[in-house]
Amino acid sequence: MLDHPKNESSSTDRAGKERISPPKQQQPEPGLDAEMTPLADHGESSYEGRGRLEGKRALITGGDSGIGAAVAIAFAREGADVALAHLPVEDRDAENIESVLENAGVQVHRFPGDLRDRGYRDGLVDEAAAALGGLDILVNNAGKQISVESLDELPDSQVEATFDVNIFAMFALSRAALKVIGQGGSIINTTSIQAFEPSAHLMDYAATKAAISNFTKALAEQAAPRGIRVNAVAPGPIWTPLQPSEGQPIEALPKFGHDTWLGRAGQPVEVAPAYVFLASDEASYVVGSTVHVNGGKNQP
């Protein structure tokens, strides 16, 4: 791995892109984009679509903020109608993203609810498909991440909640999606660098991301004969509300992502194009793959 930049106060990374050093801060979980310092970049002003998803219909979980919000903006500007699933407490962020999507001239629907609620979870895909007039893409993106220094301090309740949101919901939503997504459709799962290079303080989170990686490959083999492609994206350190809402130790935030080969954390907008590619017809021969978007990290 390359050394850190000699000038830690530099405002740009090795490639000349903006480099952030977030101040120490903390929000209650799950956190809001609107309360972050600095604000994250979802591509509101920069992402330009080229019609690659014209006529497609997508359901995105965790679509109110972070990577999910960036994916929603990119999909909408590529021509897709979008359904956003998010927690009710994230309405403020979701409303902001909804307005951005509406400006793209596509159909937008919001479905607030908790993926730990089986009633909500089990009906989500059918409700989204009914609102959109069908479904072509499912993005399993919602995630729960809480930093805990040692296993001694990690309660079963947190482990269960993390697995429930991060992987159990993915089983349920994907099962439902296979019944409504037709030939040529796509399921895209969000795994993480943590699946391949786990941090000790994110033990439960990293375990779910490893499970997602394996789930993606197994589901891809099952779904391919139906003409449905299943793939994953593995982001590295990305500046999202997960980080200041107990996802990282507070003292680690100023240098969050500075250990990557580019020497900085990524922005959500930098991850979104991977999802666009996997959802588009350009990826018609890409199945069971994981796209790594991590600024330079060791990976398989």
JOGILIN-V331007 format. One record per backbone hydrogen bond with DSSP energy under -0.5 kcal/mol. CO is the residue of the C=O (numbers start at 1). NH is the residue of the N-H. E is the energy in kcal/mol with one decimal. If there is no record, write none. Layout:
co = [CO	CO]
nh = [NH	NH]
e = [E	E]
This chain:
co = [6	7	11	13	17	28	32	33	40	41	43	51	52	53	56	57	57	58	59	60	60	62	65	65	66	67	68	69	70	71	72	73	74	75	75	76	77	78	79	81	82	83	84	85	85	86	87	88	90	91	92	93	94	95	96	97	98	99	101	101	102	107	109	111	113	114	116	117	118	119	120	121	121	123	124	125	126	127	128	129	129	135	136	137	138	138	139	139	140	150	151	153	155	155	156	157	158	159	160	161	162	163	163	164	167	168	169	170	171	172	173	174	176	176	177	177	180	182	185	186	187	188	189	189	191	192	193	193	199	200	201	202	203	204	205	206	207	208	209	210	211	212	213	214	215	216	217	218	219	220	221	223	223	224	227	227	229	230	231	232	233	233	234	235	236	237	238	240	240	241	242	243	244	246	249	249	250	252	253	253	255	256	257	260	262	266	267	268	268	269	271	271	272	272	273	274	275	276	277	280	281	283	285	289	290	291	291	293	295	296]
nh = [8	10	19	16	13	31	35	36	42	269	47	54	281	56	81	136	137	83	139	63	85	65	68	69	70	71	72	73	74	75	76	77	78	78	80	79	51	53	55	58	109	60	111	62	63	113	90	91	94	95	96	97	98	99	100	101	102	103	104	106	105	82	84	86	115	117	118	121	122	123	124	124	125	127	128	129	130	131	132	133	134	182	186	59	140	188	61	141	190	153	154	155	158	159	160	161	162	163	164	165	166	167	168	169	171	172	173	174	175	176	177	178	179	180	180	181	135	185	229	138	231	140	191	233	235	195	196	197	202	203	148	206	207	208	209	210	211	212	213	214	215	216	217	218	219	220	221	222	223	224	225	226	228	227	184	229	187	288	189	291	191	235	293	193	238	266	240	243	244	245	247	248	27	147	252	253	253	255	22	256	258	265	260	263	14	239	270	271	272	273	274	275	275	276	277	278	279	280	280	283	284	286	287	232	292	234	293	236	262	261]
e = [-1.0	-1.7	-2.6	-1.7	-2.9	-1.3	-1.0	-1.8	-0.7	-2.3	-1.9	-1.1	-0.5	-2.2	-2.4	-2.7	-2.1	-2.8	-3.0	-0.7	-2.6	-0.7	-0.7	-1.4	-2.0	-2.6	-2.2	-2.3	-2.4	-3.0	-2.5	-2.3	-1.1	-0.5	-2.5	-1.6	-0.6	-2.1	-1.3	-2.6	-1.9	-2.6	-3.3	-1.3	-1.8	-2.8	-1.9	-1.6	-2.6	-2.9	-1.4	-2.2	-2.7	-1.9	-1.5	-2.4	-2.5	-1.5	-1.5	-1.0	-1.7	-2.6	-3.1	-1.2	-0.5	-2.2	-0.8	-2.9	-2.8	-1.0	-1.1	-0.5	-0.5	-2.3	-2.6	-2.7	-2.2	-2.1	-2.4	-1.2	-2.4	-0.6	-2.5	-2.4	-0.7	-2.9	-2.3	-1.2	-2.5	-1.3	-1.3	-0.8	-0.6	-1.9	-2.9	-2.0	-2.8	-2.4	-2.3	-2.2	-2.6	-1.9	-2.9	-1.7	-1.7	-1.8	-3.0	-2.1	-2.3	-2.0	-2.5	-2.2	-1.1	-0.5	-1.3	-3.0	-0.5	-2.0	-2.3	-2.1	-2.2	-2.2	-0.8	-2.3	-0.5	-1.7	-1.5	-2.6	-1.9	-0.7	-2.8	-3.3	-1.9	-1.8	-2.0	-2.0	-1.9	-2.3	-1.8	-1.8	-2.9	-2.6	-1.5	-2.3	-2.9	-2.3	-1.6	-1.6	-3.0	-2.0	-0.5	-1.6	-1.8	-2.1	-3.0	-0.5	-2.7	-3.0	-2.4	-2.5	-2.4	-0.6	-1.8	-2.4	-0.8	-2.8	-1.1	-1.6	-0.6	-1.0	-1.1	-1.4	-2.1	-3.9	-1.7	-0.6	-1.3	-1.0	-0.6	-2.1	-2.1	-0.5	-1.5	-1.0	-1.4	-2.6	-1.9	-1.7	-1.5	-0.6	-1.5	-0.8	-0.7	-2.0	-2.5	-2.2	-2.1	-1.4	-0.5	-1.5	-1.3	-2.1	-0.7	-2.5	-0.6	-2.9	-0.6	-2.1	-1.7	-1.8]
